[in-house]
């Protein structure tokens, strides 16, 4: 059975394990517009980060962590007119500009504080989205969620705002494998479910399920992202997704698709997407699947 423990890793301090040989990440991304949506407000981003900046990556690929950090993110935009897709794109584009600055810090002989840098980067994005909305009345109130995974050779650093999610599956197709949600939905209904006050069924049908208390933009003065450092290992599989995927998949469905697809990120992405759209599909649905492998 899948583990439902939210964010089982300690937020704030990075683990201090021994240095390990660089690994290879394989990934697949996909996005589908919702059946009731005229515009797809979701966005996804994958890029390799080094001292020269960000190098955008294709929808499917494989790359070593020996030279670059690898960053993957999903954002769900909100707002009237075309403001939602603008917000999600602006959020991810700005992050691709700010995250590589850690390499310049390291080149100067300083040890970058990844969690602090992530937090500052998201604050900068928050201000950029609010500034864009302030100069265009049609974009007033635009906002976006964020789920981001930043892989370095030593650790994975994650950040989330809103209800886009990151999952870790460990154990492949073994009976004792587990699927954990690393992020926390920033809704009061999600908190009630994880305090045991609501069942998953009650959570999914609750009228305030999607009411967020944190969001990037929307004219708010501040944003409070959740950031954490996560140790990872060979064989780990990850899923980053917007809430459109969750609308069509229960926790047990996500776990079962990991079990059925331990060897291919593209097969896993296709299986998750097809099942989610078949079960719901009304909202925009976006995902990135990632597998950690040894370098050959």
N, C-alpha and C positions, 0 to 999 in steps of 0.2 A: 504494500500500500504506500502511496506517496506520503512523505512527511510534509506537514502543513505549518511547520514552525517558521514564522516570519523572521527574516534577517537574523540568522543564527550566529552571525559574526559580530564582533565588537566594533561599533562605529567609533571613529576617533583616532585610534592608534594603529599604525601599520604593524603587521606581524614581523618578527625579526628572525626569519629562518635563514639557513645557509644559502649562499648563492647556488643556483642550479644552472645546468646547461640550457641554452635557449631552446624553446620549443617552437612548434609550427602551429598556426591557427588555420583551420579551414572554415569557411563561412558561406552562407547563402542568405539572400535577402529577397523579400517580396512585399508588394503592397497592392491592395485591391480596393477600389472605391466602393462605398456602401451602396446598397440598392436604393436607398432613399436619399442619397447625397448627390447633388449636381456637381460638386467639386470634391476631390480627395484632399482633405485637410491634414492628412498624415504625411510625415516625411521620415526618411531614414538616411543614415550617413555612415560610411565606412572610410577610414583614412589611415594611412601610415604616417607617423609623426616622427620627425627628427629635427636636427638643428636648422635645416633648410626650410622647415615649415610642414605643411600638410600635403600629402599626395593622395588624392581621392582614389578609392578602390572600386573595382567592378562589383556587380551584383553577386557574383559567385567567384570564389578564389581561394588561394592558399598562400600563406606567406610566413617566413620565419621571423621570430622576435630577436634574432641575433643583432640586427642593425637598427630596426625601427621599433617604436611602440606601435601598437595597433589599437584603434579606437572605433567603437561601434555605438550607434545611438538611434533611438526612435523617439519621435515627437508627434503628439496629437494636437493640432491647432484648433483654436476656438475663436469665434467672433462672427459678426455679421458680414454679408457679402463675401468678398474673397479674402477677408482678414485672417481667417483660420489658417489657410495654406501659407500665407505670407508669414505669419507668426512662427509656424513650425520650421519653415525654410530659413528664416532669419536666425532663429535660435541655433540651428545646427551649423549654419555658415559661420556665425560668430565664434562658436566653440572651436571650429577647425582652425581659426586664426589665433585663439588664445592658448589652447592646450600645448602646442609645440614650444611655447616660450620656456617651458621647464628645461629644455635642452640647452638653451642659452645660459640658464642659471647653473646647470651642471658644468658647462664649458668654462664658466668663470670660477670654477673650483668650489662652488657652494652646493650643498645637498638640498635639492628641491623638496618642499613639503607638498606632496601630491594632493593630499586632502584639502589643505588650505588653498592651493591653487585652483582646484576644482570648484570650491565654494566661491572664490573670487571671480572665476570665469562665469559662473552662473549668475552672480550678481551683475556682472557687466552685460550679459545677455538680457537680463531683466530690464536694465536701464535702456538698452538699445531698442527693445520692443516697445517700451512705454514712450520713448522719444519718437519713434516712427508713427505710433498711433496718435500722438499729440499734434503732429503736423499734417495728418490726413484724417479728416472727420469720418470718412467711410470706414476707417480702421479703428475707430474708437472702441476701447475695451478688448482689443484682440489679446489673445493669450495662448499659451501652449504648455503641455506637459513635457516631461523629459525622463527618459531612462537611458543611462549611459554606462558603458563598460570600457574601461581604459586598461589594457593589458600592457604591463612592463615585464621584463624578464624575471623580476622578483615577485611581483604581486599583481593582483587585479584590484583596481580602484573603481568603485561604482558610485553613481549619483542618481537620485530620482527626485522629481517634483511632480505631484499629482498622482495619477493612477495608471500610468504606463509601468510595465513590470519587467523584472529580470528574474529568471529561474536558473538554478543550477541542478543538473542531474548528474549523480555520481554513482558508478557501479554498472554502467552499461545495461545489459539485458539480464543481469543476475537477479535472483529472487529477492535479495536483500538490498537492492539498489534504492536510492532515495531521490526525490525531487523536492527541492526547497525553493520557496519564493524568497529571494534575497532582499528585495525592496519592500517598502511599506506603502500601501495606498494611503494617500493623505486625505482620507474621508473618515468621518466619525462612525459611519456604518461599518467600514472595514475594521476599525478598532473594536467595535462591539462584537463583531464576529470572532475576532481573535482573543477576546476576553471570555469567549464561550457564551455570550449573551444571545447570539444568533447562530442558527445553522447556516451552512453554505446556501441551502435553498432559500432561506429567509433573507439572506444577504442579497442574493441575486434578484429577488423580487421586491426588495425594499424601495419605496418611492424616492428615497434620498441617497440611493446607492452611489450615484455619480456626482454628488455635491462635494466639491473639493474645497478644503480649507487652505491649501497652498497651490499656487499656480505661477508660472513665469509670465509676467506682464499684467494685463487687465488694470493698469494704472495704479496698482498697489505700491506703497512706498518701499516695502522690502519683500524678499522671498527667502524662505528657509528650506533649502534643499537638505535631503538626508544623504550623507556621504559615508562611505565605509571602505575599509581595506579587507580584501578577501584572499586568502591563500588558495591557489589552484594547483592542479596536478594533471599529469598525462591521463587522457581518457575522459576528462570532465567534458560535459556538454552544457551549453548555455542557450537560453531562449530570451530574447529581448522582444517585447511586443507592446502594441497599443491595446486599449481596452476593447477594441472591436473584436480581437481574437478571444478575449475572455468572455465576451457576450455569448460566443458559440461553443465554448469549451469549459467543462468543469475541471477541477483539479485532477480528478482521477483520469480524465481523458488526456490531459497533458502528459501525465506520468505514463500512461499506456503507450502513447506514441513515441516517447523516448525509448521505452522497452522494445518496441517493434523496429526502431530505426537507429541502431547504435553505430552504424558504419558510414552513413552518408548524410551530410548536412542538407543537401538538396532534397533527398527523399523525405527527411524529417520535416523540412519546411513545407514541401508540397502536401504531405499528409496532414499536418496541423492546419494549413490554410484551407484545404478542401473540406476537412471535417468542420471547421469553424463556420465557413460560409454555408455549408449544407445545413447546419443547425440554426444559423441566424443570418448573418451577412447584411444586416441593415445598416451597420456603421462601417466606416472605413476600417480596414484591417491590415495591419502592417507587422512584419516580424523579421528578425534576423536570428538564424541558428548558427552556433559556433561549436566547433570541436577542437580540443587540445590534443595534439599528436606529437610524438617524438620526431626529431629531425632525422631524416634518412641519410 
